[in-house]
Amino acid sequence: MRLGEALELSLRECNELLLAAGYAPAYPQTDLRDKELEPVVDALHDILRGHLPFPALVINRRGDLIAANAAIDIFTDQVPPRLLTPPANLYRFTLHPDGLAPRIRNLAAWRRRIIDRLHLESRSNPDPALDKLLAELHSYITSLNASPVPDDLGFAVPLLLDTTHGELQLITTIATFSHACDITLADLKLEAFLPASSTSATILTHLDSRRGTRNTVSYPSAT
C-alpha cells in the first residue's frame, strides 16, 4: 500500500499491485445503482440541478456520460441519436464529424484539450479501452478542417459554440471526489460549464425558462 502511494498509483492500479503480490484488493468498486452509493448519486443530482441554467454533467474516466442536467441539450440537440445511445461518450460526440465538432469554432484548441486530458488519464490509469478511444479520436482529425481561431480570453480557453440561438462562450471547471476510497467514485468527474459572456448567460437563462420541469438526465447503462 505504501509503495502504491509513493508511486501515486490510482486505486485501480493499487488493487492490481496487491493482487500481483498475492493479496486481496483493498478498494471496492461499487455499482452506482447500489444502495450504498445512493447518497452520492443524490448529491450529484442536486449539484447538477443547482447548476442550472448552465450545463453540467458527470462522466467516468473514459468520458462515458453518467448523468447531466437538462441544459446539456445545448450540446446534444443537433447530434445524431446514434452518438447519444447509452453509454454515450462525451469525447466521442464532441469530436465526431457528425457530432458537436462542426459547431465548435475553436475546434483545434478544444480537440487538443480533450486529447491531452485522455493521454494523461491513459498514462496514470492504463486501459486498452481508453487507448482504443484515443485512436478513434485521432482518426477524426483528418476528417475535420479545424482552422485556428483566437481562443484565449486572457484567463482561460473557452468553448466557442455556434447554436441556433447565437454563439456561446463557455468556460469549464472539473471536480472530483477528494480522498475517494471506492474505484467508482475515484473515476467520476463532474464538469460544469459557465458563461464567459453576458450574451451567453442570457441565452442559457432564456432556454432554461422555456425548458419546463425536466432538470436531470441519467444514463443508467453507463454506470
Rosetta constraint file for C-alpha pairs under 8 A:
AtomPair CA 1 CA 5 HARMONIC 6.29 0.50
AtomPair CA 1 CA 14 HARMONIC 7.04 0.50
AtomPair CA 1 CA 18 HARMONIC 7.72 0.50
AtomPair CA 2 CA 6 HARMONIC 6.12 0.50
AtomPair CA 3 CA 7 HARMONIC 6.16 0.50
AtomPair CA 4 CA 8 HARMONIC 6.08 0.50
AtomPair CA 4 CA 9 HARMONIC 5.29 0.50
AtomPair CA 4 CA 13 HARMONIC 7.92 0.50
AtomPair CA 4 CA 14 HARMONIC 5.61 0.50
AtomPair CA 4 CA 17 HARMONIC 7.56 0.50
AtomPair CA 5 CA 9 HARMONIC 6.18 0.50
AtomPair CA 9 CA 13 HARMONIC 5.68 0.50
AtomPair CA 9 CA 14 HARMONIC 5.99 0.50
AtomPair CA 9 CA 124 HARMONIC 7.13 0.50
AtomPair CA 10 CA 14 HARMONIC 6.15 0.50
AtomPair CA 10 CA 124 HARMONIC 7.08 0.50
AtomPair CA 10 CA 125 HARMONIC 6.68 0.50
AtomPair CA 11 CA 15 HARMONIC 6.31 0.50
AtomPair CA 11 CA 27 HARMONIC 6.57 0.50
AtomPair CA 11 CA 181 HARMONIC 7.51 0.50
AtomPair CA 11 CA 182 HARMONIC 7.61 0.50
AtomPair CA 11 CA 183 HARMONIC 5.96 0.50
AtomPair CA 11 CA 186 HARMONIC 7.53 0.50
AtomPair CA 12 CA 16 HARMONIC 6.51 0.50
AtomPair CA 12 CA 27 HARMONIC 7.70 0.50
AtomPair CA 12 CA 125 HARMONIC 7.71 0.50
AtomPair CA 12 CA 183 HARMONIC 6.24 0.50
AtomPair CA 13 CA 17 HARMONIC 6.11 0.50
AtomPair CA 13 CA 125 HARMONIC 7.14 0.50
AtomPair CA 14 CA 18 HARMONIC 6.18 0.50
AtomPair CA 14 CA 25 HARMONIC 7.76 0.50
AtomPair CA 14 CA 26 HARMONIC 7.88 0.50
AtomPair CA 15 CA 19 HARMONIC 6.17 0.50
AtomPair CA 15 CA 24 HARMONIC 7.72 0.50
AtomPair CA 15 CA 25 HARMONIC 4.55 0.50
AtomPair CA 15 CA 26 HARMONIC 6.09 0.50
AtomPair CA 15 CA 27 HARMONIC 6.57 0.50
AtomPair CA 16 CA 20 HARMONIC 6.09 0.50
AtomPair CA 16 CA 25 HARMONIC 7.22 0.50
AtomPair CA 17 CA 21 HARMONIC 6.31 0.50
AtomPair CA 18 CA 22 HARMONIC 6.37 0.50
AtomPair CA 18 CA 23 HARMONIC 5.02 0.50
AtomPair CA 18 CA 24 HARMONIC 6.35 0.50
AtomPair CA 18 CA 25 HARMONIC 5.86 0.50
AtomPair CA 18 CA 26 HARMONIC 7.72 0.50
AtomPair CA 19 CA 23 HARMONIC 5.06 0.50
AtomPair CA 19 CA 24 HARMONIC 5.82 0.50
AtomPair CA 19 CA 25 HARMONIC 6.12 0.50
AtomPair CA 27 CA 181 HARMONIC 6.21 0.50
AtomPair CA 27 CA 182 HARMONIC 5.72 0.50
AtomPair CA 27 CA 183 HARMONIC 6.62 0.50
AtomPair CA 28 CA 181 HARMONIC 7.56 0.50
AtomPair CA 28 CA 182 HARMONIC 5.21 0.50
AtomPair CA 28 CA 183 HARMONIC 6.22 0.50
AtomPair CA 29 CA 182 HARMONIC 5.56 0.50
AtomPair CA 29 CA 183 HARMONIC 4.84 0.50
AtomPair CA 29 CA 184 HARMONIC 5.32 0.50
AtomPair CA 30 CA 34 HARMONIC 6.76 0.50
AtomPair CA 30 CA 37 HARMONIC 7.58 0.50
AtomPair CA 30 CA 182 HARMONIC 6.93 0.50
AtomPair CA 30 CA 183 HARMONIC 7.43 0.50
AtomPair CA 30 CA 184 HARMONIC 6.04 0.50
AtomPair CA 31 CA 37 HARMONIC 7.82 0.50
AtomPair CA 31 CA 184 HARMONIC 7.12 0.50
AtomPair CA 31 CA 223 HARMONIC 6.60 0.50
AtomPair CA 32 CA 37 HARMONIC 5.95 0.50
AtomPair CA 32 CA 38 HARMONIC 7.48 0.50
AtomPair CA 32 CA 41 HARMONIC 7.17 0.50
AtomPair CA 32 CA 184 HARMONIC 7.47 0.50
AtomPair CA 32 CA 223 HARMONIC 5.89 0.50
AtomPair CA 33 CA 37 HARMONIC 7.17 0.50
AtomPair CA 33 CA 38 HARMONIC 7.26 0.50
AtomPair CA 33 CA 223 HARMONIC 7.49 0.50
AtomPair CA 34 CA 38 HARMONIC 6.78 0.50
AtomPair CA 37 CA 41 HARMONIC 6.33 0.50
AtomPair CA 38 CA 42 HARMONIC 6.07 0.50
AtomPair CA 39 CA 43 HARMONIC 6.09 0.50
AtomPair CA 40 CA 44 HARMONIC 6.22 0.50
AtomPair CA 41 CA 45 HARMONIC 6.27 0.50
AtomPair CA 42 CA 46 HARMONIC 6.21 0.50
AtomPair CA 43 CA 47 HARMONIC 6.28 0.50
AtomPair CA 44 CA 48 HARMONIC 6.21 0.50
AtomPair CA 44 CA 58 HARMONIC 7.98 0.50
AtomPair CA 45 CA 49 HARMONIC 6.11 0.50
AtomPair CA 45 CA 67 HARMONIC 7.78 0.50
AtomPair CA 45 CA 69 HARMONIC 7.92 0.50
AtomPair CA 45 CA 216 HARMONIC 6.89 0.50
AtomPair CA 46 CA 50 HARMONIC 5.93 0.50
AtomPair CA 47 CA 51 HARMONIC 6.19 0.50
AtomPair CA 48 CA 52 HARMONIC 7.05 0.50
AtomPair CA 48 CA 56 HARMONIC 5.81 0.50
AtomPair CA 48 CA 57 HARMONIC 6.85 0.50
AtomPair CA 48 CA 68 HARMONIC 6.49 0.50
AtomPair CA 48 CA 69 HARMONIC 5.27 0.50
AtomPair CA 48 CA 216 HARMONIC 6.98 0.50
AtomPair CA 49 CA 69 HARMONIC 6.03 0.50
AtomPair CA 49 CA 215 HARMONIC 5.93 0.50
AtomPair CA 49 CA 216 HARMONIC 6.52 0.50
AtomPair CA 51 CA 55 HARMONIC 7.10 0.50
AtomPair CA 51 CA 56 HARMONIC 6.69 0.50
AtomPair CA 51 CA 192 HARMONIC 7.57 0.50
AtomPair CA 52 CA 56 HARMONIC 7.90 0.50
AtomPair CA 52 CA 69 HARMONIC 7.23 0.50
AtomPair CA 52 CA 70 HARMONIC 7.91 0.50
AtomPair CA 52 CA 71 HARMONIC 6.83 0.50
AtomPair CA 52 CA 208 HARMONIC 7.49 0.50
AtomPair CA 52 CA 215 HARMONIC 7.87 0.50
AtomPair CA 53 CA 71 HARMONIC 6.34 0.50
AtomPair CA 53 CA 204 HARMONIC 5.92 0.50
AtomPair CA 53 CA 205 HARMONIC 5.41 0.50
AtomPair CA 53 CA 207 HARMONIC 7.91 0.50
AtomPair CA 53 CA 208 HARMONIC 5.43 0.50
AtomPair CA 54 CA 71 HARMONIC 5.88 0.50
AtomPair CA 54 CA 192 HARMONIC 7.75 0.50
AtomPair CA 54 CA 193 HARMONIC 6.28 0.50
AtomPair CA 54 CA 194 HARMONIC 6.29 0.50
AtomPair CA 54 CA 195 HARMONIC 7.55 0.50
AtomPair CA 54 CA 201 HARMONIC 7.98 0.50
AtomPair CA 54 CA 204 HARMONIC 6.27 0.50
AtomPair CA 54 CA 205 HARMONIC 7.64 0.50
AtomPair CA 55 CA 68 HARMONIC 7.65 0.50
AtomPair CA 55 CA 69 HARMONIC 6.33 0.50
AtomPair CA 55 CA 70 HARMONIC 7.30 0.50
AtomPair CA 55 CA 71 HARMONIC 4.58 0.50
AtomPair CA 55 CA 72 HARMONIC 5.06 0.50
AtomPair CA 55 CA 74 HARMONIC 7.94 0.50
AtomPair CA 55 CA 192 HARMONIC 6.24 0.50
AtomPair CA 55 CA 193 HARMONIC 5.44 0.50
AtomPair CA 55 CA 194 HARMONIC 7.60 0.50
AtomPair CA 56 CA 68 HARMONIC 5.77 0.50
AtomPair CA 56 CA 69 HARMONIC 5.81 0.50
AtomPair CA 56 CA 71 HARMONIC 7.33 0.50
AtomPair CA 56 CA 72 HARMONIC 6.83 0.50
AtomPair CA 56 CA 190 HARMONIC 7.22 0.50
AtomPair CA 56 CA 191 HARMONIC 5.66 0.50
AtomPair CA 56 CA 192 HARMONIC 4.20 0.50
AtomPair CA 56 CA 193 HARMONIC 5.93 0.50
AtomPair CA 57 CA 65 HARMONIC 7.32 0.50
AtomPair CA 57 CA 66 HARMONIC 7.61 0.50
AtomPair CA 57 CA 67 HARMONIC 5.70 0.50
AtomPair CA 57 CA 68 HARMONIC 3.95 0.50
AtomPair CA 57 CA 69 HARMONIC 6.39 0.50
AtomPair CA 57 CA 72 HARMONIC 7.56 0.50
AtomPair CA 57 CA 190 HARMONIC 5.78 0.50
AtomPair CA 57 CA 191 HARMONIC 5.44 0.50
AtomPair CA 57 CA 192 HARMONIC 6.50 0.50
AtomPair CA 58 CA 65 HARMONIC 6.13 0.50
AtomPair CA 58 CA 66 HARMONIC 5.38 0.50
AtomPair CA 58 CA 67 HARMONIC 5.18 0.50
AtomPair CA 58 CA 68 HARMONIC 6.08 0.50
AtomPair CA 58 CA 188 HARMONIC 6.76 0.50
AtomPair CA 58 CA 189 HARMONIC 5.63 0.50
AtomPair CA 58 CA 190 HARMONIC 4.44 0.50
AtomPair CA 58 CA 191 HARMONIC 6.26 0.50
AtomPair CA 59 CA 63 HARMONIC 5.17 0.50
AtomPair CA 59 CA 64 HARMONIC 5.29 0.50
AtomPair CA 59 CA 65 HARMONIC 4.62 0.50
AtomPair CA 59 CA 66 HARMONIC 5.27 0.50
AtomPair CA 59 CA 67 HARMONIC 7.23 0.50
AtomPair CA 59 CA 90 HARMONIC 7.72 0.50
AtomPair CA 59 CA 188 HARMONIC 5.76 0.50
AtomPair CA 59 CA 189 HARMONIC 5.39 0.50
AtomPair CA 59 CA 190 HARMONIC 6.54 0.50
AtomPair CA 59 CA 191 HARMONIC 7.82 0.50
AtomPair CA 60 CA 64 HARMONIC 5.56 0.50
AtomPair CA 60 CA 65 HARMONIC 6.94 0.50
AtomPair CA 60 CA 66 HARMONIC 7.05 0.50
AtomPair CA 60 CA 187 HARMONIC 5.28 0.50
AtomPair CA 60 CA 188 HARMONIC 4.57 0.50
AtomPair CA 60 CA 189 HARMONIC 6.11 0.50
AtomPair CA 61 CA 121 HARMONIC 7.29 0.50
AtomPair CA 61 CA 187 HARMONIC 5.17 0.50
AtomPair CA 61 CA 188 HARMONIC 6.43 0.50
AtomPair CA 61 CA 189 HARMONIC 7.33 0.50
AtomPair CA 62 CA 89 HARMONIC 7.72 0.50
AtomPair CA 62 CA 118 HARMONIC 7.84 0.50
AtomPair CA 62 CA 130 HARMONIC 6.10 0.50
AtomPair CA 63 CA 89 HARMONIC 5.37 0.50
AtomPair CA 63 CA 90 HARMONIC 5.34 0.50
AtomPair CA 63 CA 91 HARMONIC 5.99 0.50
AtomPair CA 64 CA 87 HARMONIC 5.96 0.50
AtomPair CA 64 CA 88 HARMONIC 5.69 0.50
AtomPair CA 64 CA 89 HARMONIC 4.22 0.50
AtomPair CA 64 CA 90 HARMONIC 6.07 0.50
AtomPair CA 64 CA 222 HARMONIC 6.24 0.50
AtomPair CA 65 CA 86 HARMONIC 7.87 0.50
AtomPair CA 65 CA 87 HARMONIC 6.62 0.50
AtomPair CA 65 CA 88 HARMONIC 5.72 0.50
AtomPair CA 65 CA 89 HARMONIC 5.81 0.50
AtomPair CA 65 CA 90 HARMONIC 6.27 0.50
AtomPair CA 65 CA 219 HARMONIC 6.31 0.50
AtomPair CA 65 CA 222 HARMONIC 6.41 0.50
AtomPair CA 66 CA 218 HARMONIC 6.12 0.50
AtomPair CA 66 CA 219 HARMONIC 5.08 0.50
AtomPair CA 66 CA 220 HARMONIC 6.72 0.50
AtomPair CA 66 CA 222 HARMONIC 5.68 0.50
AtomPair CA 66 CA 223 HARMONIC 6.17 0.50
AtomPair CA 67 CA 216 HARMONIC 7.21 0.50
AtomPair CA 67 CA 217 HARMONIC 5.57 0.50
AtomPair CA 67 CA 218 HARMONIC 4.22 0.50
AtomPair CA 67 CA 219 HARMONIC 5.67 0.50
AtomPair CA 68 CA 72 HARMONIC 6.53 0.50
AtomPair CA 68 CA 216 HARMONIC 5.77 0.50
AtomPair CA 68 CA 217 HARMONIC 5.10 0.50
AtomPair CA 68 CA 218 HARMONIC 6.38 0.50
AtomPair CA 69 CA 215 HARMONIC 5.36 0.50
AtomPair CA 69 CA 216 HARMONIC 4.13 0.50
AtomPair CA 69 CA 217 HARMONIC 5.66 0.50
AtomPair CA 70 CA 214 HARMONIC 6.34 0.50
AtomPair CA 70 CA 215 HARMONIC 4.71 0.50
AtomPair CA 70 CA 216 HARMONIC 5.31 0.50
AtomPair CA 70 CA 217 HARMONIC 6.28 0.50
AtomPair CA 71 CA 204 HARMONIC 7.73 0.50
AtomPair CA 71 CA 208 HARMONIC 6.99 0.50
AtomPair CA 71 CA 215 HARMONIC 7.74 0.50
AtomPair CA 72 CA 76 HARMONIC 6.52 0.50
AtomPair CA 73 CA 77 HARMONIC 5.27 0.50
AtomPair CA 74 CA 163 HARMONIC 7.49 0.50
AtomPair CA 75 CA 79 HARMONIC 7.65 0.50
AtomPair CA 75 CA 100 HARMONIC 6.75 0.50
AtomPair CA 76 CA 84 HARMONIC 7.93 0.50
AtomPair CA 76 CA 100 HARMONIC 7.50 0.50
AtomPair CA 78 CA 99 HARMONIC 7.49 0.50
AtomPair CA 78 CA 100 HARMONIC 7.63 0.50
AtomPair CA 79 CA 83 HARMONIC 6.89 0.50
AtomPair CA 79 CA 84 HARMONIC 7.50 0.50
AtomPair CA 79 CA 93 HARMONIC 7.34 0.50
AtomPair CA 79 CA 98 HARMONIC 6.96 0.50
AtomPair CA 79 CA 99 HARMONIC 4.90 0.50
AtomPair CA 79 CA 100 HARMONIC 6.43 0.50
AtomPair CA 80 CA 84 HARMONIC 7.04 0.50
AtomPair CA 80 CA 98 HARMONIC 7.18 0.50
AtomPair CA 80 CA 99 HARMONIC 6.82 0.50
AtomPair CA 81 CA 85 HARMONIC 6.22 0.50
AtomPair CA 83 CA 88 HARMONIC 6.35 0.50
AtomPair CA 83 CA 89 HARMONIC 7.73 0.50
AtomPair CA 83 CA 92 HARMONIC 7.63 0.50
AtomPair CA 83 CA 93 HARMONIC 5.77 0.50
AtomPair CA 83 CA 99 HARMONIC 7.30 0.50
AtomPair CA 84 CA 88 HARMONIC 4.73 0.50
AtomPair CA 84 CA 89 HARMONIC 7.46 0.50
AtomPair CA 84 CA 93 HARMONIC 7.35 0.50
AtomPair CA 86 CA 219 HARMONIC 6.12 0.50
AtomPair CA 86 CA 220 HARMONIC 7.77 0.50
AtomPair CA 86 CA 221 HARMONIC 5.99 0.50
AtomPair CA 86 CA 222 HARMONIC 6.25 0.50
AtomPair CA 87 CA 219 HARMONIC 6.83 0.50
AtomPair CA 87 CA 221 HARMONIC 5.91 0.50
AtomPair CA 87 CA 222 HARMONIC 4.62 0.50
AtomPair CA 88 CA 93 HARMONIC 7.70 0.50
AtomPair CA 88 CA 219 HARMONIC 7.82 0.50
AtomPair CA 88 CA 222 HARMONIC 7.52 0.50
AtomPair CA 89 CA 93 HARMONIC 6.29 0.50
AtomPair CA 90 CA 94 HARMONIC 5.99 0.50
AtomPair CA 91 CA 95 HARMONIC 6.17 0.50
AtomPair CA 91 CA 114 HARMONIC 7.02 0.50
AtomPair CA 91 CA 137 HARMONIC 7.92 0.50
AtomPair CA 92 CA 96 HARMONIC 5.63 0.50
AtomPair CA 92 CA 99 HARMONIC 7.98 0.50
AtomPair CA 92 CA 133 HARMONIC 7.98 0.50
AtomPair CA 92 CA 137 HARMONIC 6.86 0.50
AtomPair CA 93 CA 98 HARMONIC 7.87 0.50
AtomPair CA 93 CA 99 HARMONIC 4.93 0.50
AtomPair CA 93 CA 100 HARMONIC 6.14 0.50
AtomPair CA 93 CA 101 HARMONIC 7.92 0.50
AtomPair CA 94 CA 99 HARMONIC 5.86 0.50
AtomPair CA 94 CA 100 HARMONIC 4.68 0.50
AtomPair CA 94 CA 101 HARMONIC 5.60 0.50
AtomPair CA 95 CA 99 HARMONIC 6.59 0.50
AtomPair CA 95 CA 100 HARMONIC 6.37 0.50
AtomPair CA 95 CA 101 HARMONIC 4.91 0.50
AtomPair CA 95 CA 111 HARMONIC 6.82 0.50
AtomPair CA 95 CA 137 HARMONIC 6.86 0.50
AtomPair CA 95 CA 140 HARMONIC 7.08 0.50
AtomPair CA 96 CA 100 HARMONIC 6.85 0.50
AtomPair CA 96 CA 101 HARMONIC 6.09 0.50
AtomPair CA 96 CA 137 HARMONIC 7.54 0.50
AtomPair CA 96 CA 140 HARMONIC 6.38 0.50
AtomPair CA 97 CA 101 HARMONIC 5.84 0.50
AtomPair CA 97 CA 102 HARMONIC 6.54 0.50
AtomPair CA 97 CA 140 HARMONIC 6.78 0.50
AtomPair CA 97 CA 143 HARMONIC 6.67 0.50
AtomPair CA 97 CA 144 HARMONIC 6.46 0.50
AtomPair CA 98 CA 102 HARMONIC 7.50 0.50
AtomPair CA 100 CA 104 HARMONIC 6.76 0.50
AtomPair CA 101 CA 107 HARMONIC 6.56 0.50
AtomPair CA 102 CA 107 HARMONIC 8.00 0.50
AtomPair CA 102 CA 144 HARMONIC 7.89 0.50
AtomPair CA 103 CA 161 HARMONIC 5.68 0.50
AtomPair CA 103 CA 162 HARMONIC 5.08 0.50
AtomPair CA 103 CA 163 HARMONIC 7.28 0.50
AtomPair CA 104 CA 159 HARMONIC 7.12 0.50
AtomPair CA 104 CA 160 HARMONIC 5.71 0.50
AtomPair CA 104 CA 161 HARMONIC 4.70 0.50
AtomPair CA 104 CA 162 HARMONIC 6.38 0.50
AtomPair CA 105 CA 149 HARMONIC 7.32 0.50
AtomPair CA 105 CA 159 HARMONIC 8.00 0.50
AtomPair CA 105 CA 160 HARMONIC 5.37 0.50
AtomPair CA 105 CA 161 HARMONIC 6.07 0.50
AtomPair CA 105 CA 162 HARMONIC 7.06 0.50
AtomPair CA 106 CA 110 HARMONIC 6.34 0.50
AtomPair CA 106 CA 146 HARMONIC 7.42 0.50
AtomPair CA 106 CA 147 HARMONIC 7.60 0.50
AtomPair CA 106 CA 148 HARMONIC 6.43 0.50
AtomPair CA 106 CA 149 HARMONIC 5.76 0.50
AtomPair CA 106 CA 150 HARMONIC 7.60 0.50
AtomPair CA 106 CA 151 HARMONIC 6.31 0.50
AtomPair CA 106 CA 159 HARMONIC 7.02 0.50
AtomPair CA 106 CA 160 HARMONIC 5.98 0.50
AtomPair CA 107 CA 111 HARMONIC 5.73 0.50
AtomPair CA 107 CA 146 HARMONIC 5.66 0.50
AtomPair CA 107 CA 147 HARMONIC 7.68 0.50
AtomPair CA 107 CA 148 HARMONIC 7.72 0.50
AtomPair CA 108 CA 112 HARMONIC 6.19 0.50
AtomPair CA 108 CA 146 HARMONIC 5.37 0.50
AtomPair CA 108 CA 147 HARMONIC 6.79 0.50
AtomPair CA 108 CA 148 HARMONIC 6.08 0.50
AtomPair CA 109 CA 113 HARMONIC 6.27 0.50
AtomPair CA 109 CA 148 HARMONIC 7.49 0.50
AtomPair CA 109 CA 151 HARMONIC 7.40 0.50
AtomPair CA 109 CA 157 HARMONIC 7.90 0.50
AtomPair CA 110 CA 114 HARMONIC 6.38 0.50
AtomPair CA 110 CA 159 HARMONIC 6.87 0.50
AtomPair CA 111 CA 115 HARMONIC 6.15 0.50
AtomPair CA 112 CA 116 HARMONIC 5.87 0.50
AtomPair CA 113 CA 117 HARMONIC 6.17 0.50
AtomPair CA 114 CA 118 HARMONIC 6.31 0.50
AtomPair CA 115 CA 119 HARMONIC 6.11 0.50
AtomPair CA 115 CA 134 HARMONIC 7.04 0.50
AtomPair CA 115 CA 137 HARMONIC 7.67 0.50
AtomPair CA 116 CA 120 HARMONIC 6.26 0.50
AtomPair CA 117 CA 121 HARMONIC 6.28 0.50
AtomPair CA 118 CA 122 HARMONIC 5.97 0.50
AtomPair CA 118 CA 130 HARMONIC 7.66 0.50
AtomPair CA 118 CA 134 HARMONIC 7.10 0.50
AtomPair CA 119 CA 123 HARMONIC 6.24 0.50
AtomPair CA 119 CA 134 HARMONIC 7.72 0.50
AtomPair CA 120 CA 124 HARMONIC 6.34 0.50
AtomPair CA 121 CA 125 HARMONIC 5.71 0.50
AtomPair CA 121 CA 126 HARMONIC 7.63 0.50
AtomPair CA 122 CA 126 HARMONIC 4.84 0.50
AtomPair CA 122 CA 127 HARMONIC 6.41 0.50
AtomPair CA 122 CA 130 HARMONIC 6.52 0.50
AtomPair CA 122 CA 131 HARMONIC 6.98 0.50
AtomPair CA 126 CA 130 HARMONIC 7.67 0.50
AtomPair CA 127 CA 131 HARMONIC 6.39 0.50
AtomPair CA 128 CA 132 HARMONIC 6.17 0.50
AtomPair CA 129 CA 133 HARMONIC 6.27 0.50
AtomPair CA 130 CA 134 HARMONIC 6.20 0.50
AtomPair CA 131 CA 135 HARMONIC 6.27 0.50
AtomPair CA 132 CA 136 HARMONIC 6.28 0.50
AtomPair CA 133 CA 137 HARMONIC 6.21 0.50
AtomPair CA 134 CA 138 HARMONIC 6.15 0.50
AtomPair CA 135 CA 139 HARMONIC 6.30 0.50
AtomPair CA 136 CA 140 HARMONIC 6.86 0.50
AtomPair CA 137 CA 141 HARMONIC 7.26 0.50
AtomPair CA 139 CA 143 HARMONIC 7.45 0.50
AtomPair CA 140 CA 144 HARMONIC 6.54 0.50
AtomPair CA 141 CA 145 HARMONIC 7.76 0.50
AtomPair CA 151 CA 157 HARMONIC 5.70 0.50
AtomPair CA 151 CA 158 HARMONIC 6.58 0.50
AtomPair CA 151 CA 160 HARMONIC 7.90 0.50
AtomPair CA 152 CA 156 HARMONIC 6.00 0.50
AtomPair CA 152 CA 157 HARMONIC 4.86 0.50
AtomPair CA 152 CA 158 HARMONIC 7.02 0.50
AtomPair CA 153 CA 157 HARMONIC 6.22 0.50
AtomPair CA 153 CA 158 HARMONIC 7.09 0.50
AtomPair CA 156 CA 171 HARMONIC 7.06 0.50
AtomPair CA 157 CA 171 HARMONIC 6.96 0.50
AtomPair CA 158 CA 169 HARMONIC 5.96 0.50
AtomPair CA 158 CA 170 HARMONIC 5.19 0.50
AtomPair CA 158 CA 171 HARMONIC 4.69 0.50
AtomPair CA 158 CA 172 HARMONIC 7.57 0.50
AtomPair CA 158 CA 196 HARMONIC 7.36 0.50
AtomPair CA 159 CA 168 HARMONIC 7.61 0.50
AtomPair CA 159 CA 169 HARMONIC 5.69 0.50
AtomPair CA 159 CA 170 HARMONIC 5.00 0.50
AtomPair CA 159 CA 171 HARMONIC 6.21 0.50
AtomPair CA 160 CA 167 HARMONIC 6.91 0.50
AtomPair CA 160 CA 168 HARMONIC 5.78 0.50
AtomPair CA 160 CA 169 HARMONIC 4.88 0.50
AtomPair CA 160 CA 170 HARMONIC 6.68 0.50
AtomPair CA 161 CA 167 HARMONIC 5.58 0.50
AtomPair CA 161 CA 168 HARMONIC 5.06 0.50
AtomPair CA 161 CA 169 HARMONIC 6.56 0.50
AtomPair CA 162 CA 166 HARMONIC 6.22 0.50
AtomPair CA 162 CA 167 HARMONIC 4.52 0.50
AtomPair CA 162 CA 168 HARMONIC 6.40 0.50
AtomPair CA 163 CA 167 HARMONIC 5.76 0.50
AtomPair CA 163 CA 168 HARMONIC 7.23 0.50
AtomPair CA 165 CA 203 HARMONIC 6.88 0.50
AtomPair CA 166 CA 203 HARMONIC 7.69 0.50
AtomPair CA 167 CA 200 HARMONIC 7.33 0.50
AtomPair CA 168 CA 195 HARMONIC 7.53 0.50
AtomPair CA 168 CA 197 HARMONIC 7.99 0.50
AtomPair CA 168 CA 199 HARMONIC 7.60 0.50
AtomPair CA 168 CA 200 HARMONIC 4.98 0.50
AtomPair CA 168 CA 203 HARMONIC 7.99 0.50
AtomPair CA 169 CA 195 HARMONIC 6.01 0.50
AtomPair CA 169 CA 196 HARMONIC 5.22 0.50
AtomPair CA 169 CA 197 HARMONIC 6.27 0.50
AtomPair CA 169 CA 200 HARMONIC 6.04 0.50
AtomPair CA 170 CA 193 HARMONIC 6.05 0.50
AtomPair CA 170 CA 194 HARMONIC 5.41 0.50
AtomPair CA 170 CA 195 HARMONIC 4.65 0.50
AtomPair CA 170 CA 196 HARMONIC 5.14 0.50
AtomPair CA 170 CA 197 HARMONIC 7.87 0.50
AtomPair CA 170 CA 200 HARMONIC 7.53 0.50
AtomPair CA 171 CA 193 HARMONIC 5.64 0.50
AtomPair CA 171 CA 194 HARMONIC 5.29 0.50
AtomPair CA 171 CA 195 HARMONIC 6.40 0.50
AtomPair CA 171 CA 196 HARMONIC 6.08 0.50
AtomPair CA 172 CA 191 HARMONIC 6.66 0.50
AtomPair CA 172 CA 192 HARMONIC 5.61 0.50
AtomPair CA 172 CA 193 HARMONIC 4.38 0.50
AtomPair CA 172 CA 194 HARMONIC 6.05 0.50
AtomPair CA 173 CA 191 HARMONIC 5.67 0.50
AtomPair CA 173 CA 192 HARMONIC 5.35 0.50
AtomPair CA 173 CA 193 HARMONIC 6.51 0.50
AtomPair CA 174 CA 189 HARMONIC 6.45 0.50
AtomPair CA 174 CA 190 HARMONIC 5.56 0.50
AtomPair CA 174 CA 191 HARMONIC 4.48 0.50
AtomPair CA 174 CA 192 HARMONIC 6.46 0.50
AtomPair CA 175 CA 189 HARMONIC 5.74 0.50
AtomPair CA 175 CA 190 HARMONIC 5.07 0.50
AtomPair CA 175 CA 191 HARMONIC 6.49 0.50
AtomPair CA 176 CA 186 HARMONIC 7.25 0.50
AtomPair CA 176 CA 188 HARMONIC 6.33 0.50
AtomPair CA 176 CA 189 HARMONIC 5.01 0.50
AtomPair CA 176 CA 190 HARMONIC 6.39 0.50
AtomPair CA 177 CA 185 HARMONIC 6.51 0.50
AtomPair CA 177 CA 186 HARMONIC 6.20 0.50
AtomPair CA 177 CA 188 HARMONIC 7.36 0.50
AtomPair CA 177 CA 189 HARMONIC 7.79 0.50
AtomPair CA 180 CA 185 HARMONIC 6.10 0.50
AtomPair CA 180 CA 186 HARMONIC 5.36 0.50
AtomPair CA 181 CA 185 HARMONIC 7.59 0.50
AtomPair CA 181 CA 186 HARMONIC 7.22 0.50
AtomPair CA 182 CA 186 HARMONIC 6.19 0.50
AtomPair CA 183 CA 187 HARMONIC 6.15 0.50
AtomPair CA 184 CA 188 HARMONIC 6.69 0.50
AtomPair CA 195 CA 200 HARMONIC 5.41 0.50
AtomPair CA 195 CA 201 HARMONIC 5.29 0.50
AtomPair CA 196 CA 200 HARMONIC 6.85 0.50
AtomPair CA 196 CA 201 HARMONIC 7.77 0.50
AtomPair CA 197 CA 201 HARMONIC 6.47 0.50
AtomPair CA 198 CA 202 HARMONIC 6.18 0.50
AtomPair CA 199 CA 203 HARMONIC 6.26 0.50
AtomPair CA 200 CA 204 HARMONIC 6.25 0.50
AtomPair CA 201 CA 205 HARMONIC 6.04 0.50
AtomPair CA 202 CA 206 HARMONIC 6.06 0.50
AtomPair CA 203 CA 207 HARMONIC 6.23 0.50
AtomPair CA 204 CA 208 HARMONIC 6.16 0.50
AtomPair CA 205 CA 209 HARMONIC 6.39 0.50
AtomPair CA 206 CA 210 HARMONIC 6.65 0.50
AtomPair CA 207 CA 211 HARMONIC 6.23 0.50
AtomPair CA 208 CA 212 HARMONIC 7.46 0.50
AtomPair CA 219 CA 223 HARMONIC 7.44 0.50
